[in-house]
Structures are given as structure tokens and as C-alpha cells.
Amino acid sequence: MQDQLLLLVDENDKFSGQYAPREKCHFGKGIHHRAFAIIVYNKKKEILLQLRKHKLWDNFWDLTAASHPLHLKERDESYQEAGSRCLKAEFGFDVKLETLFGYNYFAKYGEHCENEYCALLAGEFNGKVKPDRKAVKDFKWQKLDALEKDVKKDKNKFTPWLIVALEELKKQAPDFLR
């Protein structure tokens, strides 16, 4: 995690030409950087959710996956490349991902924070889920309306980017998985 360089962007996802270490981007007030969250759904229109096993937001329910495009030696990862890397590492599968939209958010977590432009990616998967138990405590498939009800009951069980993603889905893609 310390060696990862993240892409710094403005509120419109315009790359500044600068990079910063992941830890620095998530400490104190953070530095605004590029991130993504992934919704994998199946033919029953259920979303694959994960119970996180991470340094930040540990033991919170999250969308299928979330991470950052990275600066590699010769180039920067695209959202789709980074999303594929993340899905393979955490769940052992890959799907074609499309970008639904993006949103900005800020959330505190002790001395750490999230200060991100987050692209919401989505793709369909109907195979067997094989999570890496070093990264995922648990998982479940859930319908969008049931997830929205659960979040309404107790927001403290969910990652902040999941909550914002659900709010933005209502505004920007109201027919998604309905």
C-alpha cells in the first residue's frame, strides 16, 4: 500500500499531472484523488456485496469492490484495468466493466479519510464467487431495494462511498437494476 502512487484529480476528474502515495492521500484531510467502486450484479438483478477486511473501513459492508487506478512505471491504469485487477484479487473473476458515472465525496475514519472522485463501475457476473479471505470477510447477493432499506435502517454498517453511490444512482441512473 505504501508504494502505490495515486492520481490526483480535480472535482471533475481532470488529472493534475501529479501523483501522491496512497497513505498520504488518506491521512488527515487527504489529497483529492481518483478512485472507483464496482457494482457486480447477476441475472437476478442482485448486487454482490462484501464485508470488508481492510485497514480502513474494516468490517463495513461495501459494494463488490473499491480501490484506485494506480500510476505504473510507464503509464497510468484506466478505471477498467484497475477494476479488473481489483476483482481478480478479491473475488477471483473478471467482468467487462462500464462506467455509470462519477461523484466526489469526503469521509473521516479516525486520523484517516476518503477524499475522492469515485467512478462507479458496473458489470454482470453469473458464476461462482471465490473470495480471497485475506481481503473479504464475507459476501452476499442482495437486491438494490433491500440494500437501500438496510442502509436507511443503519448507515453505520456501510462504507460512505456505498451510501453516496446509492444516492447518486437514484439521481443519475434511476432505472439501474430496477
N, C-alpha and C positions, 0 to 999 in steps of 0.2 A: 504494500500500500504506500509506503514512504517514497518509493522510486517512481510512482506513477505521476505523470505530468498531465494536468487537465487544461482544457482550452478555455480561456477567459473570453466572455462574450458580454454584449450589452443586453438590454431588455428585449431587443428584437432578434436576438440570437446572431448578431453580427460579430464575427470573430475579431478580436482586438489585435491579433498578431502576437499575443503574449500567452505564456503558459505559467502555471504555478503548481507546486507539489500538492497532491491531494490533501495531505494533512493540513497545510496552510489554508486551503480553500474551505475547510470545515472547522476551523478554530476561531473562537471569539465571534466576530461579526462576519467572518468568512470573506471570500472573494467570489464575486458572481461568475459562475462557470457553467459550461454545457453539461447536461445530464439527460437521462432518459428513464422512462418507466415503460414496462411492457405488459400488455393485456393479451394473454393467450386464452382463446376460447375454443370450445368444441362445437360439434354439430347440434348439440342440445342447447346451445347459447349459454353455456355455463363458463364462468371465468375461473382459471386456475389461480388460486391464491396461495401464498406461502407465509408461514410463520417464520420470521427472520431469525437467523443465527449469525449476527454480525456485531461488530464493535459498537456501531451506532444504531439505535432503534432496535436493539435486541429484544426478542420475544414480542414484537408487534406484528400484527397481520399486515401484509403488503400485497400489492398486485403481483403478478407472476414473477417479475424480476425488475431490478432497478440498478443502474450504475452510471458510468460516464464513458463517453468516447475518449480515447487516450491519444496523446502525442506519442507516436512511434519514432524510431530513429530517423527514417526518411520522409515520413508523412503523418497525417492525422487520420484517425479512424473516422469513418462515416457512422451515422446513427445505426444503420442496418448492420454494419460489420461489428460494431460494439455490442449491439443487441444479440447477434448470433453468438458471439464469444461468451456473453453472459448466460444465455440459455443453455449452451453446451456445458458450461462449467457447473451450473447449478442444477440443471434438470436432465442433462444428457441427450437433448434433442435440439433440433434447429427447425425453424419455420421461415417462410417468406414473411417479412415484416413490412407493413406500410405505416407511414407517419400519419396519424389522425390530425394532430395539431400540437402546439406547444403552449406553455404557460410559465410564468415566473412565480416563485414563492420563496419565503424565508421562514425558517423554524429553528428554535433553540433546542438543544439537547445537552443540558449541563453546560460545560465550557465549550461545547462544540455547537455547530449549526449546519443548516442547509441554506444555501444562498444560490439558487439555481434557476436557469432557464431549462425547463424539463420538456423534452419532446415525448409525447405519448405515442408509442408504437403498438401495433396490434397484428395478430396473426392467428390462424386456425391450426389446431393440433388435435388429432383423434387417436393417438397411440397410447402406449403405456408410459406412465410417468415414473422416472427413476431418479429421485432427487439425491444430490450429494449431501449426506447428513452432516458434513463439516460446514455447510453453508445454509442448509434448510432444516429447521427443527421439525416442521410438519407442513402439510399441504392439504388443500381441499378444493373441490369444484363447487361453485356457488353461482346461482342466478343473480343478475345485476340488481333486480328489485329487492331480493333478500339481503344482499350486501348493503344496499342503501339503508334498509331498515336497521341492520346491525350497527352501522356507523351512527345513525341517528340515536340509537339507544346508548351507545358508549363510544365516543370518539377516541377515548384514551387507549383503546386496544389496537388502533390503526396508525400507520405511518402518515405524516402530514401530507406527503405528496399523493397518497391514495385518496385522501379526503378532498384535496384540491382537484385531482383528476376527475372524481365523480361529479363535483360541482361544474367543472368545465365541460364534461360530457353532456350534461343537461343543456348547457348553453350552445355548444358548438357542434355536437353530434347527437341530438336528442333521439334519433331513431336507432342508434347503435345498440345491437343485441336486444332489441325490443320486438 
